[in-house]
């Protein structure tokens, strides 16, 4: 087993603008921001940096515009220790996002995809060897569907396990998603994936999952932890115990989770160990502002994960009553 696993991430890079507000605005309302912060972002970008923070060897394949944001992304990846394969696309702009975060740590996100609208999965073909020498391939749905098709094809050709974080959800991706080794939707995405209403019970969702062709899922539940589906059974993992005042910013928590999960899977850890590790990494990230500065390093996670596992063993992993 290698001490430094290799994970290749394919995904969006962009510039993120963070606005801190007392509360999120209502429709038509103007709200003054108490503080503004900017840093590169995107689900793929964040997951690549989260992986590097944990000590993985990270290859990141991404596309940006020929502008100042694109240059900044390349420099930030270099400083983070990510091996980047950044393609600058002529006459296109880098993606940009605005993240509104309220005083209680909740957030809303607005994204302009920029260059992402004019790229295709064929642009992955020059990186076949990069993917072939990976322990895990990690993808999301911020890029066109052709990236999922081509990424899966190259990974399967070289027996590389693929983890797909199906966000933002795209129903046209459904025929390809069960080809992945693992899917990691949040609860809302899982309900859309399996065709149940947003207010449907967890029991209804479980029924649909069991009747599907999917063999393995990890559904993230926010403050309620995560739910593993494997071997036709479900297992709940509670969230890291945090006081309300400790939750500072939930932005990027899902990216911290996916990066940490991919890291442990690349090390050939059992999936239950990987989930516990990812829950701790995600939980630690919400106690800090923004994304990049919030992602924990390996020492921080390992200090907490043993206590988390003891707590789970002591109190069990029953799903919360109001979710069932």
HUJO-V36286 format. One record per residue. N is the residue number from 0. SS is DSSP state (2 for helix, 1 for strand, 0 for the rest). Layout:
N:SS, N:SS
//
This chain:
0:0, 1:0, 2:0, 3:0, 4:0, 5:1, 6:1, 7:1, 8:1, 9:1, 10:0, 11:0, 12:0, 13:1, 14:1, 15:1, 16:1, 17:1, 18:1, 19:1, 20:0, 21:0, 22:0, 23:0, 24:0, 25:0, 26:0, 27:0, 28:0, 29:0, 30:0, 31:0, 32:0, 33:0, 34:1, 35:1, 36:1, 37:1, 38:1, 39:1, 40:1, 41:0, 42:2, 43:2, 44:2, 45:2, 46:2, 47:2, 48:2, 49:2, 50:2, 51:2, 52:2, 53:2, 54:0, 55:0, 56:1, 57:1, 58:1, 59:1, 60:1, 61:1, 62:1, 63:1, 64:1, 65:0, 66:0, 67:2, 68:2, 69:2, 70:2, 71:2, 72:2, 73:2, 74:2, 75:2, 76:2, 77:2, 78:2, 79:2, 80:0, 81:0, 82:1, 83:1, 84:1, 85:1, 86:1, 87:1, 88:1, 89:0, 90:0, 91:0, 92:0, 93:0, 94:1, 95:1, 96:1, 97:1, 98:1, 99:1, 100:1, 101:0, 102:0, 103:0, 104:0, 105:0, 106:1, 107:1, 108:1, 109:1, 110:1, 111:1, 112:0, 113:2, 114:2, 115:2, 116:2, 117:2, 118:0, 119:0, 120:2, 121:2, 122:2, 123:2, 124:2, 125:2, 126:2, 127:2, 128:2, 129:2, 130:2, 131:2, 132:0, 133:0, 134:0, 135:1, 136:1, 137:1, 138:1, 139:1, 140:0, 141:0, 142:0, 143:0, 144:2, 145:2, 146:2, 147:2, 148:2, 149:2, 150:2, 151:2, 152:2, 153:2, 154:2, 155:2, 156:2, 157:0, 158:0, 159:0, 160:1, 161:1, 162:1, 163:1, 164:1, 165:0, 166:0, 167:0, 168:0, 169:0, 170:2, 171:2, 172:2, 173:2, 174:2, 175:2, 176:2, 177:0, 178:0, 179:0, 180:0, 181:1, 182:1, 183:0, 184:0, 185:1, 186:2, 187:2, 188:2, 189:2, 190:2, 191:2, 192:2, 193:0, 194:0, 195:0, 196:0, 197:0, 198:0, 199:0, 200:0, 201:2, 202:2, 203:2, 204:2, 205:2, 206:2, 207:2, 208:2, 209:2, 210:0, 211:0, 212:0, 213:0, 214:0, 215:1, 216:1, 217:1, 218:1, 219:1, 220:0, 221:2, 222:2, 223:2, 224:0, 225:1, 226:1, 227:1, 228:1, 229:1, 230:0, 231:0, 232:1, 233:1, 234:1, 235:1, 236:1, 237:0, 238:0, 239:0, 240:0, 241:0, 242:0, 243:2, 244:2, 245:2, 246:0, 247:0, 248:0, 249:0, 250:0, 251:0, 252:2, 253:2, 254:2, 255:2, 256:2, 257:2, 258:2, 259:2, 260:2, 261:2, 262:2, 263:2, 264:2, 265:2, 266:0, 267:0, 268:0, 269:0, 270:2, 271:2, 272:2, 273:2, 274:2, 275:2, 276:2, 277:2, 278:2, 279:2, 280:2, 281:2, 282:2, 283:2, 284:2, 285:0, 286:0, 287:0, 288:0, 289:0, 290:0, 291:2, 292:2, 293:2, 294:0, 295:0, 296:0, 297:2, 298:2, 299:2, 300:2, 301:2, 302:2, 303:2, 304:2, 305:2, 306:2, 307:2, 308:2, 309:2, 310:2, 311:2, 312:2, 313:2, 314:2, 315:0, 316:0, 317:0, 318:0, 319:0, 320:2, 321:2, 322:2, 323:0
//
